[in-house]
Structures are given as C-alpha cells and as structure tokens.
Amino acid sequence: MVKVAYMHPTNDSKKSWIELGYELFSEEGHEGLQVERLARILNKNKSGYYHYFGDKDVFLNALMAEHLERAHAYAEQIKLIKDFDPEYIQLMVKNKTTILFQMQLVKNREFRIFIDTALKVNELIVPVISPVFGRYLGVSQEEASKFWGLLRDSFYSRVTLKTFSAEWISAFTAELRNIVSLVGQR
C-alpha cells in the first residue's frame, strides 16, 4: 500500500476531494478511492464527499475532467520544448502524477470512462510530442507518432511509482532509440 503525502487546502472544498482523489488514483488506480479513506486523509466528514459528488460515478467524472484539464496544460508545456532528452523527460518528471494517472486509465481500460478519457488525452499529446520525438529518433513526424504509440504503451506496462525517475525514463527511451537505429541500418 502506498502512503500518500497529501497537503490539502484548509477549507472543505470540492477541489480538495478531487486533488486527493487524483493523487490516489494516479498511484493506486480506482481501487484506492474509498470514501472513508479519502475522508480520513482529508480529516473531513465523508458527508462532504456525498454533498459534492453523491456517488462514485460523479466523483470519477470529476477526476476525468481534472485529468483532461491537466492534460491540456501538459500539451501546452510540450509545445515549448525543443529536445526530447532532457527537456521532455524533465517535463514528464515534473508532471509525474498526470503521467501516472494516464497510466492507470490505460491499465484499467475495461472501464469505458477510463479508455475514453485516455484516448482523448492521446489525441492531445501525440500531435505535439511527435515533432520532438521525431527529432530525438531521427525519423519523420509520421513515423515518430507510430513509434510514440509503441513507446507509450511499453512505458505504461513497465514503469512503477518507484522507478519513475528521469534516469529510468532516459534509459528506457534510449533503448527504443537504439532499436530504431538498428532497424534503420538494415
């Protein structure tokens, strides 16, 4: 079980429930979202949860909306970078919670709301990362978007909360770049 170090706002706001839920979801998936646990961590009465959300479906919809907001901001940040390594990797580390949330959506894609949200995020990210990733790999933007799909899916299957670091990500992406280079030499 992951211990969450969460600093919540002092007021009993809807946002504090969403922020904590977002963090727990990113670390543990939807299984980590129990009302009693959220209330205990926030030091709030669980009636606040029901006041704001009513049920888990409404809460999950709020988390998906939060994720899409963060993904839009992340896509805007990607537009500002030139180099994949180290700039994009540093951006990933800075946005670790957002990346891990997306990973949980993909890993739990049997739930319609999760896969739909994951696909919307991919539609935002692929067009802005492809030019940067293409330069990193030395391939066209079109090829880069295809390789990005492979890298992304492999990344989600291999990364963990503990391994998520700039060093690990750099080594992981360098592995793909080496494979692409070898294939290109044939």
N, C-alpha and C positions, 0 to 999 in steps of 0.2 A: 504494500500500500504506500502510495506517495504522500508525503507530508507536504501540504500546501502552505507556503509562507505568504499569507494574503493580508495586505493592508487595505481595509475597506474605508470608504468615506464615513464620516461620523454620523451623517444623517441617514435615516431609514429610507433610502431612496430605491426606486426600482432599479436604477443603474448599479447599485452595489450588489444586488442579486444577480444581475446579468454579468457583471465583471467577474464575480466569483464563479458563477456557473461556466463562463467562458474558459477561465483558467483550469477548472477541474475537468471540463470536457477535453481540453487540449492534452491534459496529462493522462486521463483515465478513460476517456470516451464517455458515452452516455450512461454507462453503469455507475459512474462516480457521482451522478446527480440525484441524490436523495434529499428530499425536503428537510428532513430532520438534521442531516449533516450540514447542509447549507446554512440553516438557521443557527446551528451550534457554532460554526466557524464565524459567522457574522455577529454572533451574540445577539440575535434577534428572535422574536417570536415567529414561529412558522406561519402564523395567520397573515403576516406581511406578504409572504410568498403568495398565498391564496388571494389576498386582496389585489395584488398586481397581476397575477397570471391565471388564477383559477385552477389550472391543471397543467400537467407536464407538456402537453401538446402546445399550448400557448407559450410556455417557457421555452421550449425548443425552437419555436418560430422566432421568438425574440433573440435567441442565441444565433440563429441563422442570419437574421437581419444584422446583428452586430458583426458577424463574420464577413458578410458582404461589404459592410462599411469599411472594415479593416482591410479587406482585400482591395477595395478601390484605392485606399490610401497607399497600400503597398505597391500597387501597379504604378501609381504616380511617382513613387520613390524610385522604382526601377527605371523609369524614363530618364532619370537624371544621371544614371551611371554609364560609364564607358566600358569598363573591364569586368569580366566575369569573376576572375580571381585576381585581386582580393575583394574588389568592391561589392559584387553581388553576394559573395559568401558572407561578408560582414553584414550586409543588409539582411540576409537570412537569419543570422545570429541575433541581430537587433530585433527581428520580428519572430523570434522563436515560437512564442505562444500561437501566433497566427498560422505559422507553418505546421505546428503540431496539431492544431485544430483541424486544418485541412486534411492532414494525415488520418485523423480519427474518422473524418467523413468518408474517406476512401476505404478505410479498413472496415467500416460498418455500412457499406453501400447497399446492403439489403433493405435498408430503410429508405423509402422514396425521398423523403425530405433531405436526407443526407446526400444522396447521389445527385439530386437536382441542384443542391447548393454547391457541391464540389464541381459540377460541370459549369455552373455559372462563373465560379472563380477561375477555372481553367480558361474560359473564354476571355476573361480579363487579362490573365497573366501571359498566356502563350504569345500573343502579338507583340507585347512589349519586351519580353525576355528573348525572343528568337534572334533579333539582331545582335544582341550582346553575346548570346550563347554561340551564334554562328561565327563571330569573330574569334571566340575562345577555341572553338573546334577547327576553325579554318574551313568552314563549309558555307554553303548558301543559306539564306534565311529559311527557305522552304525545307531544306534538309535539317536545319537546326531545330525547327519546330517538331519534326518527326523524332529526332534524337532526344529532344526535350521530353517528349512523352515517355520514352523508354527510361531515361534517367529519373524522371519524377516518380514513376511507378516503382522502379527499383529502390529509389531513395526511401519512399514510404514503407516499403517492406523491410528495409534494413536498419533504418535509424531508430534510436530509442531516446528516451529522455536523458539518459546518462551519456550516450555517445554524441549527442547533438552539440557539436563544437566546430569552430572554424577549421581546426586541424583535421578533424574527421571528414567534414564536408569537402575540404580541399583535396584530400587523398582520394575520396570517393569519386569526385568529378574528374580528377586526373586519370583515374583508372579508365573511365569511359573515353576520355580524350585519347589515351594510348590505344585503345581498341579501334577507335575511328581512324586513327593514323595508320595502324597496321592494315586495316581493311582498304584504306585509300592507296596503299602501296602496291596492292595486287593488280 
